[in-house]
Amino acid sequence: MQKSLRNDNFGMKIAILFDETNKKEIELLGKLTFAGTYPAEANELLISKLSGYFEISYIKDQKTLDNCSDLEYLVLRTLKVDRNIIANNKNLKLIQRWGSGFDTVDIGAASERNIPVLVATGVNSCAVAEHTILLILALYRHLVPLDKKLRNGIWDRTTFASDSYTINDKKAGLIGCGAIGKLVAQKLQALGAEVQYYDLLRMNPETEKKFGVNFLDLKSLLVTSDIISIHLPLTSETVNLITAAELKLMKRSAVIINTSRGGIINENDLADALQTGQILGAGLDSFEVEPYPENGRFTTLDNVVITPHIGGTVSDLVKPMAEKVADNVLRALMQKELNAGEFINLKECTYPSKH
C-alpha cells in the first residue's frame, strides 16, 4: 500500500493509504505507535487487525520514546512513560499496556490529561500462576543446585534432604488475591496446601468461601505461612511492603516468591535474610532494577531462584494478548465502552478523552 497525506475540509492533514489490490483509498483514523519489543507473531497479528485504521510506527528504545512528540495511540511494552513524555505529546489519546502491570506509566499525569491507561487483564494470569508454582517447587526441592552438581559429575542425594519439602500440608500465604492470586490459590490447593491471604481490599465472605481462602492481617500471615507469594501491583502503598522487619517474622523454613513487581520487597533486606539463613529461600521474577545487574547480590546466593521477568511470557498467549490489545485500541479509537477491569484510571479519567 502507498501512503500519502491530504488536507481534509478543515485544513487538517489526514493519512491516506492506496490499496493496490482493491484499487481504493483508505482514510486512516489515527496514529498508532508500538513502543518496546514484541514477539514476531504479535507484530503480525497486530498489524493485520489495526493497519486498516492507523498509521503505524515503532519505537524500540527508551531514548527515542523520551524525545517523541507526536504520539497519539500508544501500545507499551518494556519501556516507560513518565510525566515528561505525557506533557510533550499533546495529541496522546490512549496508553495501552501489553500485559497487566501499569507501574511503567505515570498514572497521575495521564489522568490529569484525561488519557485512559488500559491493561490486558487476565490474559497471562495462568502463565504467571504456573511460574509461581514452578519457583516454589524449585526452591523446595533445590532444583538449581542439584542440577548444577549433577552436571559437574556429583551424584548428591543427601545434602539437601533435611530441608527439602512438599507443598502438601503446608500453609501458603498470598499477599494479594486478584486474578493471579486466585489461580495460585487453586493450584496450591490442588497440591494439598491450605491457603490464606492478605490484601489491601478484602474479598467478601462469599468469594472467600468460593475460593477456599482465609483472610489474615499481614503480620499473622507472615508468622504462620510456610510459603509467601506476592501478587500485588507496585504502588505507593505497596513499595517496600516487605522489609527486614517483615522478613524476621517468617519461619526459618519459609520461602518467599515474587512474580509481581520489583520494589515490593526491599532487595537488600531480602539478600541479608537469605545470606544469613533467616529464611529458606526466595523465588524472584521481578526486580527493583531491570535488567537485573550482573553483580547483583542474588546472583551469588544458592538459595534464590531468579528469572528475568518472564512469568507471563509464553508463546501460547501471544495471540490472545494481541487480540485483547487490538480490541482495546479499536474501542478507544471508536470511543466505545471500555472494560472497567482494564481501565486503570477509570475513576480519575473522563472518557472519551478531552484535548
N, C-alpha and C positions, 0 to 999 in steps of 0.2 A: 504494500500500500504506500502511496505517496502522500506526504503531509504538506499542507500549505496553511497560511494564515489569511484571514479575510475579516474585514470590518463588518460588524452587524449593523442594524438600523440605528443604533445609538452611538456608533463610532468606536465600539469596543472590539478588540481583536479576538476572534474565535478560531480555534484549530479545526481544520477540515482534513479528513482522510479521503483519498480517492481509492475505492475498492476496484482493482483491475479486473477481478473475476466477474463481479456483478455489474461493472461499469456504472457505479453510482458514488456520489459523495456522501460521507458520513460526518455529521457535525459532532465533535467531541464536547462533552458536557463539563469536563473538569480536568485538572492536572493531578495525577497520582504519582507519588514518589515512594519507592521501596527503599528504606534505609536499613543497612545491615546486610548480612549474608543469609541466603535462603537455600534450601535443598533444590537441586535442579528440577526435580519433579514439581516442586511448589511453584517455581517460576513459570513453568509451562501451564500449569492449571490456572494460576492467577491471571496470566496474560490471556488465556482462552476465554475466561469469564469477564474480564474487565477492559480489554483493549478496545472494544467497541464503544466504550463510554468515556474513556480517559486518554489523555496524552500521558504516556508512562515514561518515567525516568528512574534512575537508580543512583543511590549514594552508598558507597561501600565503607567509608571511614568517618570517624568522628570529626576530624578537622573540616572536611568538606561540608558535613551537616552543620557544624557550628557557624560556617560562613555563608550558609544558604539564606536567601531572602525571598524566594518565590514558591515556597511550599503552599499547597492547598489541601490535598487529602494525603495523609501520611500514614504508611504502614511501617511499623518499627520493630526491629529485632536486633538484639545485641548492643545497639547504640543507645545514647541517652538524649533526652530532650529537656533542656533546662529553661529557666525563665528568659534568658537572653535569646535563645532560638525562637521561643514563642513571641517575644516582643519584636524580633526582626522580620517576622513573617506575617504581614498584615492580612493576608488572604487565607490564612490557615483555618480550615473548617472542621477538621477531624484528625484525631490521633488514634490509630488502631494498633494495639499491641499484638504481636504474634506470640500467643501464649496467654497465661493467666496472671502473670505478675505485672505490677504497674509502678514499681519503685524507681524505674528509669525515666519517669515522666514527672515534671513539676506540676502536680495536680492543682495546686493553688493558683499558679499562673494561668493554666489552661481554663480554670473555672472563671477567673476574672475576665477572660475574653469570651466566655460562653462557648468554648471549644469542647465538644464531647471527647472524652477519653474512654475508649472501649477496649475490652479484653476478650479473649476467646475462652470463656469459662467452660470447664468440664471436658474439653477435647482430650487433653493429656493427663487427666486425673488418674486414670487407671495405670498409665505408664509410671507416673511418679509414685503411686501407691506400691506398685510392684518393686520399684527400685528401693523403696523404704524397707520392704521385707528382705530384699537382697542384702542390703547393708547390715541389717540386724543379724541375719544368718552368717554372713561373712565374719562378723565380729564374734558371735557366739561360738563359731566352730574354727576360728583362727585361720580362715581360708588363705589369706595372702601370705602369712609367714610359712605356713605348711607347704604351699605351692612353691615358694622360693627355696625352702630346704630341699624338697624332692628334686627340683631342677638342678640343685647343686650336689646331688648324689647322697643326700642324707635322708634315711628312712626313719622318721621320728614319730612314734606313736604314743609317746609318754609326756613330752614337755608340757603340752597344753591340756592334758587330760583332766587335771584337777580344777581348771577354770573354763571348761567347755560346757555349754548348756543347750537345752532345747527351749523353744518358745512355749511348749506345752506347760500349763500350770503356772505361768508367770503372770505378773500384773504389768500391763502395759499402760503407760500414761501418755495421752495425746495432749499436746499443747496446741490447741486449735482443732476444731472438728467441723470444718466445712466440707466441701465436696471431696477433697482428697482425704481428709481425716476420717470421714465416714467409710471410705473404701478401705483405708488402712485398718480401721476397726474391724470390718467384716473379715478381712484376710487374716488378721491376728486371731480372731475368734475361731476361724476355721482351723487354725493350728493349735487351738486349745488354750489360748490366753484369755484372761479376764481384762476387760478394757475399761479404763476410767479416763476422764478428760477434764481439762480446764480450758476455758475460752473467755475472752472479754465479753462476749454475748452468749449467755447460757441458752441452750435449747429448751423448748417447752417440754413438760413431762412426757407427753405422748411421743415426741420424737426421740427422747432419750430411751423410752421403753422400746420403741420400734427398732432402734439400733443396738439395744442392749448395753448401753454405756451409763456410767455413774459420774456425776459432776463432783469435783473436789476443788477446793481453793488450791492455788499454785504450790504453796508450801507443803500441804498434805500430799499432793500429787508427787512431788519430788521425793519426799521421805519414804513413801510406800511403794513406788514403782520400781520394777526391775528393768523396764525399758522406757525411755523417754523419747518421744518422737515429736518434732516440731512441724506444725503445718499452719503457719501464720504469714500474712503479708508483712513486709518491713514498713513500719510507720513510726511516727514519733512516740507512739505508745509501746511499741514492741522492740525498739532499738535497745540493745544491751539488756534485754529481759532476763537473760541468763548470764550471771557473773560469778565471781568466786564464791559469793555468799550463797547463791542458789546451788552451785555445784557441791558445796560442802554438805548440803542436806541429802544428797543422793547416797544410795548404798555403794559400798566399795565394789560390789559385783554388778553394778548397773552399767548400762550403755546408753548413750545419747545419740540421736540421729537428727540431722537437719537436711531435709530435701526442699526447704522453702527458700529462704533468702539469707545471705550473709549479713552479719550485723546484729542479728537477734541474739546470738551467743557472742560474748566477748572472747575473741580468739586467744588472746594471751592468757586469760584466766583458764580457758579450757586446756591449752597446751600445758600449763602448770599442773593441772589436775591429772592429766594423762601421764605426764613425766614422773610424777610422784606416786602413781598408782592409786590415787584417790578414788578414781572410778575405773571400771574395767576397760572401757574403750569408747570410741566415737566413730560414727559414720557420717561423712560430710560430702554434700553435693553442691554446696554453695558457700561463698566466702565473702569477707568484707571487701577484698580487692580481687577482681577477676580480670585477666587470668591470675591464678594463684602463683605467687613468686616461687622461683626455683629454690631459693634458700629459705622458704617459709618453714616455721618450726614443725609443722605437721609432717613434712617430708622426711624427718629424721626419726619419727616415732613408729614403732611397730604395732601399737595398739590403736591405731586410727586407720580407717579406710577412706581414701579421698578419691572423688571422681569429679570431672570438670563440668559441673552443672549440666548433666545430660539426662537427668531423671525423666524428663518428658520428651526426649529426642529419640524417637523410634520411627522407622520407615513406614510402618503401617498406619501412622497417624498424620502423615503429610497431607494426604488427600482430604480427610475431614477438617483439618486445621485450615487448609487453603480455602475450602468451601465456606467455612464459618467466617473467615476474614473477608472473603469476597462478598458474602451476603451482607455483612455489617457495613462495608464500604458502600455498597449499592443502596442500602436502606438510607444511609446518611445522605447520599447524593440525591435521592428521590424525596428526602425529608419524610420518610416513613417512620412508624413507631420503632423504637429501638428496645432491645431486650433489657429490662431493668436490671437483671442479674449480671449483665456485662457492661453496664453504663456506670463507670466508676464514680463520676462526679454528677450523677443524676440530680441530687438534691441542690447542688450549687450552680448547676448549668441550665440556662434556658435553652431549650431545643425547639425548633431549629436555631442554629447559631445566629447571632446578630453581629453584623460587621459594619 
